[in-house]
Amino acid sequence: MKAKVAFVVGAGLGYLAGTRSGRAQYERMRSWALDVWNDPRVQEYVQEAQAQAAELAREQLAALRAKVDEATKGSFGA
């Protein structure tokens, strides 16, 4: 089953990259994707996700520092 899926995906990519009509279809899809990506509503979600990821990273960094401090406490004769 995986081989069939891989074949179909490969054939589709070959069509998109190798034929004039496939290239035109690719350009239409690319243009649509860029329009969606640049939509202000989408960018609001992107910025919100970035802010949440940054906050999670800060929280995890603090937790990691605490664990490292705990693990190394007394290890170096301090």
LINKA-V507296 format. One record per residue. RES is the residue in one letter. PHI is phi in whole degrees, -180 to 180 (999 if undefined). NEAR is the number of other C-alpha atoms within 10 Angstrom. Layout:
RES_PHI_NEAR / RES_PHI_NEAR
This chain:
M_999_6 / K_-62_7 / A_-65_8 / K_-66_9 / V_-63_10 / A_-61_11 / F_-64_12 / V_-63_12 / V_-63_12 / G_-62_12 / A_-65_13 / G_-63_13 / L_-65_13 / G_-62_13 / Y_-62_16 / L_-62_17 / A_-86_15 / G_-103_12 / T_-119_11 / R_-63_11 / S_-69_12 / G_-66_16 / R_-65_15 / A_-64_13 / Q_-63_15 / Y_-60_16 / E_-64_13 / R_-65_12 / M_-64_12 / R_-63_12 / S_-62_12 / W_-62_12 / A_-63_12 / L_-65_11 / D_-62_12 / V_-65_13 / W_-61_13 / N_-85_11 / D_-64_11 / P_-57_11 / R_-66_10 / V_-67_13 / Q_-64_13 / E_-61_11 / Y_-64_11 / V_-62_13 / Q_-64_11 / E_-64_12 / A_-65_12 / Q_-63_12 / A_-65_12 / Q_-65_12 / A_-66_12 / A_-65_12 / E_-65_12 / L_-62_12 / A_-63_12 / R_-62_12 / E_-63_11 / Q_-67_12 / L_-64_12 / A_-63_12 / A_-65_12 / L_-65_12 / R_-61_11 / A_-62_12 / K_-68_12 / V_-66_11 / D_-59_11 / E_-65_11 / A_-70_10 / T_-96_12 / K_-62_11 / G_82_9 / S_-72_8 / F_-111_6 / G_73_6 / A_-82_6
